[in-house]
Amino acid sequence: MKRLGIGLVGSGFMGRSHAHAFRAAPGVFDLPMTPVLELLADVNAEAAAKAAAGLGFARSTGDWRELIADPAVDLVDITTPNTLHLPIALAAIEAGKPVYCEKPLAPNAADAKRMADAAERKGVKTAVGFNYLKNPMVALAREIVESGEIGEVVSFRGIHAEDYMTDPMAPYTWRLDKKGGHGVVADLGSHIISIARMVVGPIESLVGQIKTVTDRRPLAGSSEMKPVEVDDEARALVQFAGGATGSIEASWVKAGRKMTLAFEVTGSKGTIEVDHERLNELKLYTTGQPKGREGFKTILAGPDHSFYKEFVPAPGHQLGFNDIKTIEVMALVRSLAGGGPKFLPDFREAWEIQRVVDGIVLSANEKRWIDVTEV
Ligand SMILES: NC(=O)c1ccc[n+]([C@@H]2O[C@H](COP(=O)([O-])OP(=O)(O)OC[C@H]3O[C@@H](n4cnc5c(N)ncnc54)[C@H](O)[C@@H]3O)[C@@H](O)[C@H]2O)c1
């Protein structure tokens, strides 16, 4: 079978998850190509060698340019901080290699558009790691909406809240570096925007609000304080192109919330609710139930939902975060081989998501409703 040489750049939280998914995917799914963990690049040769040994890569390098030029690398996989996505992706595209990049695609919509344009000009396939779109329960939500089971969509209420920056003394990290783009509105907000677009459709206009809650944080291992210039909290009222209205919220200072990537879609005949703190559940309410017996029912993920049975044959036994990443990798490998459907979100869709992110900040700064096409 044809091999697919993986060149992974970065080996932190996401690098580990990608490596795991590439190792797991051929065991779980029938794949048209076999992913081979070929080459890993990190900040320097020592860090790269250590990570390569731990994650099962054959070779390592301290220079991502070497990885792109390497003839055994067929796919460039970017899991670095956001500032590096553009230079690495553009170099890979120039070399004619497909790119799998973590979200958010770029620090801003203009850069994301540059990346999407370059890939399309060169005819290079791209994929962006909005993994929660691959959660079988999110796919089911979209299926229910498309089938008309809850009628015409009236409203969407979405949030991605976690609490990893709640402690005001939590150290300054690359996530707070303005060069990498906005704050939580990009880091977590992009996920809930990606879901809103997939389940309900394009967002046409919005009015946003952003807030920096802690304006100085210590540098790691030091008492020196660094100013924080990005948002810790963001929210927006949104108008969907299809007529529905809604709200989107993101926070990394929401004490107690560990993975509240949650949404509610209400239609004229019912409501769907999904919360990733219980990622194997979808709650569905439909109108017309007998009086005194009305209520939401809880659907547990099971073999009747896309890509669940490949992991486990019995319902209710639960998939996890890395399984969802494995589904993402399967879809990517199938699309690269040409047999499967086009992978989404690609760079073009990630640009559309980034326009909403930038739009929320623009609207908040200018204190007015904006049309997303202004971005
Ligand atoms: N899809 C998701 O659910 C999800 C979750 C977390 C993070 N992310 C995204 O993944 C990306 C990485 O986040 P993370 O949490 O894994 O970060 P991290 O800090 O844990 O890891 C970043 C990695 O990049 C490496 N790196 C930094 N500079 C480099 C360079 N010049 N050359 C090569 N390697 C370099 C670091 O050494 C580290 O190994 C970000 O874009 C982030 O937004 C996505």
The ligand as an SDF file (V2000), in Angstrom:
LIG
                    3D

 44 48  0  0  0  0  0  0  0  0999 V2000
   -7.5640   21.5140   17.8540 N   0  0  0  0  0  0  0  0  0  0  0  0
   -7.4970   21.6420   19.1600 C   0  0  0  0  0  0  0  0  0  0  0  0
   -8.3500   21.1630   19.8950 O   0  0  0  0  0  0  0  0  0  0  0  0
   -6.3180   22.3860   19.7460 C   0  0  0  0  0  0  0  0  0  0  0  0
   -6.0100   22.2780   21.1150 C   0  0  0  0  0  0  0  0  0  0  0  0
   -4.8690   22.9370   21.5970 C   0  0  0  0  0  0  0  0  0  0  0  0
   -4.0910   23.6950   20.7280 C   0  0  0  0  0  0  0  0  0  0  0  0
   -4.4360   23.8010   19.4090 N   0  0  0  0  0  0  0  0  0  0  0  0
   -3.6080   24.5850   18.4700 C   0  0  0  0  0  0  0  0  0  0  0  0
   -2.4140   23.8420   18.2090 O   0  0  0  0  0  0  0  0  0  0  0  0
   -1.3120   24.7170   18.0700 C   0  0  0  0  0  0  0  0  0  0  0  0
   -0.2580   24.3530   19.1070 C   0  0  0  0  0  0  0  0  0  0  0  0
   -0.8280   24.4000   20.3920 O   0  0  0  0  0  0  0  0  0  0  0  0
   -0.2700   23.4740   21.5870 P   0  0  0  0  0  0  0  0  0  0  0  0
   -1.2210   23.6080   22.7280 O   0  0  0  0  0  0  0  0  0  0  0  0
    0.0600   22.1340   21.0630 O   0  0  0  0  0  0  0  0  0  0  0  0
    1.0680   24.2740   21.9240 O   0  0  0  0  0  0  0  0  0  0  0  0
    2.3260   23.7670   22.7350 P   0  0  0  0  0  0  0  0  0  0  0  0
    2.9700   24.9860   23.2800 O   0  0  0  0  0  0  0  0  0  0  0  0
    1.9510   22.6680   23.6650 O   0  0  0  0  0  0  0  0  0  0  0  0
    3.2660   23.1240   21.5920 O   0  0  0  0  0  0  0  0  0  0  0  0
    3.8680   23.9090   20.5840 C   0  0  0  0  0  0  0  0  0  0  0  0
    5.0120   23.0960   19.9800 C   0  0  0  0  0  0  0  0  0  0  0  0
    5.5960   23.8670   18.9150 O   0  0  0  0  0  0  0  0  0  0  0  0
    7.0140   23.8470   19.0880 C   0  0  0  0  0  0  0  0  0  0  0  0
    7.6470   24.9880   18.4340 N   0  0  0  0  0  0  0  0  0  0  0  0
    7.6900   26.2940   18.8320 C   0  0  0  0  0  0  0  0  0  0  0  0
    8.4470   27.0050   17.9660 N   0  0  0  0  0  0  0  0  0  0  0  0
    8.8880   26.1550   17.0110 C   0  0  0  0  0  0  0  0  0  0  0  0
    9.7390   26.2920   15.8600 C   0  0  0  0  0  0  0  0  0  0  0  0
   10.2790   27.4620   15.5310 N   0  0  0  0  0  0  0  0  0  0  0  0
    9.9830   25.1960   15.0940 N   0  0  0  0  0  0  0  0  0  0  0  0
    9.4490   23.9910   15.4270 C   0  0  0  0  0  0  0  0  0  0  0  0
    8.6730   23.7970   16.5170 N   0  0  0  0  0  0  0  0  0  0  0  0
    8.3800   24.8600   17.3040 C   0  0  0  0  0  0  0  0  0  0  0  0
    7.1790   23.8580   20.6180 C   0  0  0  0  0  0  0  0  0  0  0  0
    8.5010   23.5190   21.0260 O   0  0  0  0  0  0  0  0  0  0  0  0
    6.1520   22.8140   20.9940 C   0  0  0  0  0  0  0  0  0  0  0  0
    6.6330   21.5000   20.7840 O   0  0  0  0  0  0  0  0  0  0  0  0
   -1.8710   26.1280   18.2190 C   0  0  0  0  0  0  0  0  0  0  0  0
   -2.1480   26.6620   16.9640 O   0  0  0  0  0  0  0  0  0  0  0  0
   -3.1500   25.9150   19.0120 C   0  0  0  0  0  0  0  0  0  0  0  0
   -4.1200   26.9290   18.7940 O   0  0  0  0  0  0  0  0  0  0  0  0
   -5.5180   23.1500   18.9110 C   0  0  0  0  0  0  0  0  0  0  0  0
  1  2  1  0
  2  3  2  0
  2  4  1  0
  4  5  1  0
  4 44  2  0
  5  6  2  0
  6  7  1  0
  7  8  2  0
  8  9  1  0
  8 44  1  0
  9 10  1  0
  9 42  1  0
 10 11  1  0
 11 12  1  0
 11 40  1  0
 12 13  1  0
 13 14  1  0
 14 15  2  0
 14 16  1  0
 14 17  1  0
 17 18  1  0
 18 19  2  0
 18 20  1  0
 18 21  1  0
 21 22  1  0
 22 23  1  0
 23 24  1  0
 23 38  1  0
 24 25  1  0
 25 26  1  0
 25 36  1  0
 26 27  1  0
 26 35  1  0
 27 28  2  0
 28 29  1  0
 29 30  1  0
 29 35  2  0
 30 31  1  0
 30 32  2  0
 32 33  1  0
 33 34  2  0
 34 35  1  0
 36 37  1  0
 36 38  1  0
 38 39  1  0
 40 41  1  0
 40 42  1  0
 42 43  1  0
M  CHG  2   8   1  16  -1
M  END
$$$$
